[in-house]
Amino acid sequence: MTHDLISLTIIMAVAVICPVIAERIPGKPIPQTVLLLAFGAILGPHVLNRIWLTDATDLLSELGLAFLFLLAGYEIEPKQLGGHQGRVGLLTWAVTLAIAWLLVFLVPFFAHHDMNGAAAVITLTTTALGTLMPILKERSLEDTPVGDAIISYGTWGELGPVLAMAVLLSTRSGWQTMLVLGLFTAICIAAALAPHIARRAGGWLYRFFTANANTSSQTLMRLTVLLLIALITISRLFDLDAVLGAFAAGFILRIVMPKGVETLETKLEGVAYGFLIPVFFVVSGASIDVHAVAGNPLLLVVFIIMLILVRAVPVFVATTLDAKKNPLDLMDRLTVAAYCTTALPVIVAVTSVAVGAGTMQEDTASTLVAAGAVSVFLMPLIAGVTGRIRKRQAATPPTSAS
């Protein structure tokens, strides 16, 4: 217990310090997430050994990951999935998956570096939408054409890998996997319909939960946490990854409250970004074997290059081909492509599953997580540069011909 408390104290000290450091860097080029990961790696068991990875810290980290995907699922507008840009986003992700599959299974480099399975394919197709949302808010990109495009392509960049994990990393046969996913979907549908049925039926219980949403009972918040924990538990009982349950909980929450509830969102973000999500990122950093990463720098560099080729290039091409429906200029398209290549949480989840199943070595997993951390720094940095160029171009008046 003492070790747990010491580790948690250090983790929360890092969580307090990182936003201060990020704010003081001119231009704020480094997201807090990168600093949390870096401090975690330095203070973790592989370097200074001041943060111990105990069962308690692992549980809090899992809850942080769950809240990250809950908020990511909550950001998804169901109408966007079936809209034009949503369909283009799905097709683009399918192309990304096909390219990643060909590269991983046909290029000998990946087989030589313990990356010749479905887990490696999935890690190349992801967009960290949950990680991106705070950055988009900070940079005032919400409800802009660029922001809408990022969310449309990023939604499938997060949802697609989550579903692929359930199907491709399952140890069951094909029909058993589909049966389990069908049962899980049925449970999710029932959970989404229950509030609508309760609202129509009325009754004292519904009125009680509604009236006490903002009292000391915090009924709506408690129901949300119950939904999250229940779906995570069901995911584990069905031998599915907890990420799927967390993402489904957020999506259900959006369906139940399509216009959102500001007070609930404030509370969820307070618990998530104020406590659990920083714990997840610091612990993720602490789990990185820095010596293993330093011993295999080629894999780190090649993986980042592959992320750009597999994820950024198809998104850029898609936004270019879709110019009639969603016109974006060159800098905006580059910005969208760069943001959509930001990866990390799914990489953490996928590599954890692969290591646990014995299909990936821990050294390789550490390197891929480190590469995901680099992408969280590098891609928003590139996107920030292209965004500033776009603003300068827009501010410069066109020269008239003499």
C-alpha positions in Angstrom: 0.0 0.0 0.0 2.8 2.4 0.8 4.5 1.8 -2.6 1.1 2.4 -4.3 0.6 5.7 -2.5 4.2 6.9 -3.2 3.8 6.0 -6.9 0.4 7.8 -7.1 1.8 10.9 -5.4 4.7 11.1 -7.9 2.3 10.4 -10.8 -0.1 13.2 -9.7 2.9 15.6 -9.1 3.9 14.9 -12.7 0.3 15.5 -13.8 0.4 19.0 -12.1 3.8 20.0 -13.4 3.3 18.9 -17.1 0.7 21.5 -18.1 2.8 24.3 -16.5 5.8 23.2 -18.5 3.8 22.9 -21.7 2.4 26.4 -21.2 5.8 27.9 -20.6 7.3 26.6 -23.9 7.1 29.3 -26.6 4.4 28.4 -29.1 3.3 25.4 -27.0 4.6 22.9 -29.5 4.6 19.9 -27.1 1.2 18.5 -25.9 0.9 17.7 -22.2 0.5 14.0 -23.2 4.0 13.8 -24.5 5.4 15.3 -21.3 3.4 12.9 -19.2 4.8 9.9 -21.2 8.3 11.3 -21.1 8.2 11.8 -17.3 6.7 8.4 -16.9 9.5 6.8 -18.9 12.2 8.6 -16.9 10.7 8.0 -13.5 9.6 4.4 -14.3 11.2 1.1 -13.4 13.5 1.0 -16.4 15.3 4.3 -15.6 15.0 6.0 -12.2 12.6 3.4 -10.7 10.6 6.0 -8.7 7.2 4.9 -10.1 6.3 1.3 -9.4 3.9 -0.6 -11.6 1.7 -2.3 -9.0 -1.7 -3.8 -9.3 -3.2 -0.5 -7.9 -1.5 1.7 -10.5 -2.3 -0.7 -13.3 -6.0 -0.6 -12.3 -6.1 3.2 -12.2 -4.3 3.2 -15.6 -6.9 0.9 -17.0 -9.7 3.2 -15.8 -7.8 6.1 -17.3 -7.8 4.3 -20.7 -11.4 3.5 -20.2 -12.4 7.1 -19.6 -10.3 8.2 -22.6 -12.2 5.9 -24.9 -15.5 6.8 -23.1 -15.0 10.4 -24.1 -13.8 9.4 -27.5 -17.0 7.4 -28.1 -19.0 10.3 -26.7 -17.5 12.7 -29.2 -18.9 10.7 -32.1 -22.1 12.0 -33.7 -24.1 8.9 -34.9 -25.3 10.9 -37.9 -21.7 11.5 -39.0 -21.0 7.8 -39.3 -23.7 7.4 -41.9 -23.2 10.8 -43.6 -21.1 11.4 -46.7 -17.9 12.2 -44.9 -18.4 9.3 -42.5 -18.7 6.9 -45.4 -15.6 8.4 -47.0 -13.8 8.0 -43.6 -14.8 4.3 -43.4 -13.6 3.6 -46.9 -10.3 5.4 -46.2 -9.8 3.4 -43.1 -10.5 0.1 -45.0 -7.9 1.2 -47.6 -5.5 1.9 -44.7 -6.1 -1.5 -43.3 -5.4 -3.2 -46.6 -2.2 -1.3 -47.1 -1.0 -2.1 -43.6 -1.8 -5.8 -44.1 0.2 -5.9 -47.4 3.2 -4.2 -45.8 3.3 -6.2 -42.6 3.0 -9.6 -44.4 5.0 -8.9 -47.5 7.9 -6.7 -46.3 10.6 -9.0 -44.6 11.6 -6.1 -42.3 8.5 -6.6 -40.2 8.9 -10.3 -39.8 12.6 -9.8 -38.7 11.4 -7.4 -36.0 8.6 -9.5 -34.5 5.8 -7.6 -36.3 4.3 -10.2 -38.6 0.8 -10.5 -37.0 -2.6 -8.9 -37.0 -1.6 -6.8 -33.9 1.1 -5.0 -36.0 -1.4 -4.3 -38.8 -3.9 -2.7 -36.4 -1.3 -0.5 -34.8 -0.6 1.1 -38.2 -4.3 2.0 -38.8 -5.2 4.0 -35.8 -6.0 7.6 -35.0 -6.0 8.7 -31.3 -9.2 10.7 -31.5 -9.6 10.8 -27.7 -6.1 12.2 -27.4 -6.7 14.7 -30.2 -9.9 16.2 -28.9 -8.2 18.4 -26.1 -5.6 19.5 -28.7 -8.4 20.5 -31.2 -10.2 22.4 -28.5 -7.0 24.2 -27.4 -6.3 25.2 -31.0 -10.0 26.3 -31.7 -10.5 23.7 -34.5 -13.8 22.4 -33.2 -16.8 23.2 -35.6 -14.5 24.2 -38.4 -14.2 22.4 -41.8 -10.7 21.1 -40.8 -12.0 20.0 -37.3 -15.0 18.3 -38.8 -12.8 16.4 -41.3 -10.4 15.3 -38.5 -13.3 14.0 -36.5 -14.9 12.2 -39.5 -11.7 10.4 -40.5 -10.4 10.1 -36.9 -13.7 8.4 -35.8 -13.1 5.5 -38.1 -9.4 5.6 -37.3 -10.4 4.8 -33.7 -13.5 2.8 -34.1 -12.1 0.6 -36.9 -9.1 -0.6 -34.9 -11.2 -1.2 -31.8 -13.5 -3.5 -33.8 -10.5 -5.1 -35.6 -9.0 -5.9 -32.2 -12.2 -7.8 -31.3 -12.2 -9.8 -34.5 -8.6 -10.2 -35.5 -7.0 -10.7 -32.1 -9.7 -13.1 -30.8 -8.6 -16.7 -29.9 -12.0 -18.0 -30.9 -13.1 -19.4 -34.2 -14.8 -17.0 -36.6 -18.4 -18.0 -35.9 -17.8 -17.9 -32.1 -16.3 -14.4 -32.4 -19.3 -13.1 -34.4 -21.7 -14.7 -31.9 -20.0 -13.0 -29.0 -19.9 -9.7 -30.8 -23.6 -10.1 -31.6 -24.4 -10.8 -27.9 -22.3 -7.7 -26.9 -24.1 -5.6 -29.5 -27.5 -6.8 -28.2 -26.5 -5.8 -24.7 -25.4 -2.4 -25.9 -28.7 -1.8 -27.8 -30.6 -2.8 -24.6 -28.5 -0.3 -22.6 -29.2 2.5 -25.2 -33.0 1.8 -25.2 -33.4 1.6 -21.5 -33.3 5.3 -20.8 -35.8 6.0 -23.6 -38.2 3.4 -22.2 -37.8 4.9 -18.7 -38.4 8.4 -20.0 -41.6 7.4 -21.7 -42.8 5.4 -18.7 -42.1 8.2 -16.3 -42.5 7.0 -12.7 -40.9 8.1 -9.5 -37.5 6.3 -10.1 -37.0 8.2 -13.4 -38.0 11.5 -11.7 -35.7 10.8 -8.8 -32.6 10.2 -11.1 -33.4 13.3 -13.1 -34.0 15.5 -10.1 -30.8 14.4 -8.3 -28.4 14.6 -11.2 -26.7 17.7 -9.6 -27.2 17.0 -5.9 -24.9 15.0 -3.6 -26.4 11.9 -5.1 -24.9 12.7 -8.5 -27.3 10.1 -10.0 -26.5 10.8 -13.7 -22.8 10.6 -13.1 -23.1 7.4 -11.1 -25.3 5.9 -13.9 -22.6 6.8 -16.4 -19.8 5.3 -14.4 -22.0 2.2 -13.9 -22.5 1.9 -17.6 -18.8 2.2 -18.3 -17.7 -0.3 -15.6 -20.5 -2.7 -16.6 -19.6 -2.8 -20.3 -15.9 -3.1 -19.5 -16.7 -6.0 -17.2 -18.9 -7.7 -19.9 -16.2 -7.2 -22.4 -13.7 -9.0 -20.2 -16.2 -11.8 -19.4 -16.7 -12.2 -23.2 -12.9 -12.2 -23.6 -13.0 -8.9 -25.5 -10.7 -6.0 -24.8 -11.9 -3.4 -22.3 -11.4 -0.7 -24.9 -14.4 -2.0 -26.8 -16.7 -1.7 -23.8 -15.4 1.8 -22.9 -15.9 3.0 -26.5 -19.4 1.5 -26.6 -20.3 3.2 -23.3 -19.4 6.6 -24.7 -21.3 6.0 -28.0 -24.4 4.8 -26.0 -24.1 8.0 -23.9 -24.2 10.1 -27.1 -27.2 8.2 -28.4 -29.1 8.7 -25.2 -28.1 12.4 -25.0 -27.7 13.5 -28.6 -27.5 17.2 -27.7 -25.2 16.5 -24.7 -25.5 17.6 -21.1 -23.0 20.3 -20.2 -23.0 19.6 -16.5 -22.3 15.9 -17.0 -19.6 16.6 -19.6 -17.9 18.9 -17.1 -17.9 16.3 -14.4 -16.7 13.5 -16.7 -13.8 15.7 -18.0 -13.0 16.7 -14.5 -12.6 13.1 -13.3 -11.0 12.0 -16.6 -8.5 14.7 -17.4 -8.1 15.8 -13.7 -7.1 12.3 -12.5 -7.4 9.1 -14.4 -6.2 10.0 -17.9 -2.9 11.5 -16.7 -2.4 8.4 -14.6 -2.9 6.3 -17.8 -0.3 8.3 -19.8 2.3 8.4 -17.0 1.9 4.7 -16.3 2.1 4.0 -20.1 5.4 6.0 -20.2 6.7 4.0 -17.2 6.0 0.8 -18.9 8.3 1.7 -21.9 11.6 0.0 -21.7 13.8 2.8 -22.7 16.9 0.6 -23.1 14.9 -1.7 -25.5 13.9 1.3 -27.5 17.4 2.7 -27.6 18.6 -0.8 -28.7 16.3 -0.9 -31.7 16.1 2.7 -33.1 15.6 1.5 -36.7 12.2 -0.1 -35.8 11.2 3.2 -34.1 12.0 5.3 -37.1 10.6 2.8 -39.7 7.3 2.4 -37.7 6.8 6.2 -37.6 7.5 6.4 -41.4 5.0 3.5 -41.9 2.4 5.4 -39.9 2.7 8.3 -42.2 2.6 6.2 -45.4 -0.2 4.0 -44.2 -2.4 6.5 -42.4 -1.5 10.1 -43.5 -1.2 9.4 -47.3 -4.6 7.7 -47.7 -6.3 10.5 -45.6 -4.6 13.2 -47.8 -5.6 11.4 -51.0 -9.2 11.0 -49.7 -9.6 14.7 -48.8 -8.1 15.6 -52.2 -10.5 13.3 -54.2 -13.5 14.5 -52.0 -12.8 18.2 -52.8 -16.2 18.8 -54.5 -18.2 17.7 -51.4 -15.7 19.0 -48.8 -13.4 21.6 -50.3 -10.2 22.0 -48.4 -7.0 23.7 -49.7 -3.6 22.0 -49.7 -2.5 23.2 -46.2 -5.8 22.2 -44.7 -5.6 18.7 -46.3 -2.1 18.3 -44.9 -3.3 19.4 -41.5 -6.1 16.9 -41.5 -3.7 14.1 -42.6 -1.1 15.0 -39.9 -3.7 15.0 -37.1 -5.2 11.7 -38.2 -1.8 10.1 -38.0 -1.6 10.8 -34.2 -1.6 7.4 -32.5 -1.1 6.0 -29.0 -4.0 4.6 -26.9 -4.9 1.9 -29.3 -1.3 1.0 -29.8 -1.0 0.6 -26.0 -4.1 -1.6 -25.9 -3.2 -3.7 -29.0 0.4 -4.4 -27.8 -0.8 -5.3 -24.3 -3.1 -7.9 -25.8 -0.4 -9.2 -28.1 2.2 -9.4 -25.3 -0.3 -11.2 -23.1 -1.1 -13.7 -25.9 2.6 -14.3 -26.5 2.4 -13.1 -30.1 4.7 -10.0 -29.6 7.8 -9.5 -27.4 7.8 -6.9 -24.7 10.8 -5.1 -26.3 8.8 -4.7 -29.6 5.8 -3.5 -27.7 7.9 -0.9 -25.9 9.2 0.4 -29.2 5.8 0.7 -30.7 4.4 2.5 -27.7 7.4 4.9 -27.9 6.7 5.4 -31.6 3.1 6.2 -30.7 4.3 8.7 -28.2 6.5 10.3 -30.8 3.5 10.6 -33.1 1.5 12.4 -30.4 4.3 15.0 -30.4 5.3 15.0 -34.0 2.0 15.0 -35.9 0.3 17.8 -34.0 3.6 19.8 -34.4 3.5 19.3 -38.1 -0.2 20.1 -38.2 0.4 23.3 -36.2 3.0 24.4 -38.8 0.7 23.7 -41.8 -2.2 25.4 -39.9 -0.1 28.5 -39.3 1.0 28.6 -43.0 -2.7 28.4 -44.0 -3.6 31.3 -41.7 -0.8 33.4 -43.1 -1.9 32.7 -46.6 -5.5 33.6 -45.7 -4.3 36.9 -44.1 -2.1 37.9 -47.1 -4.2 39.9 -49.6 -3.9 38.7 -53.2 -1.7 40.9 -55.4 -3.5 42.6 -58.2 -2.0 42.5 -61.7 -0.6 45.8 -62.8 
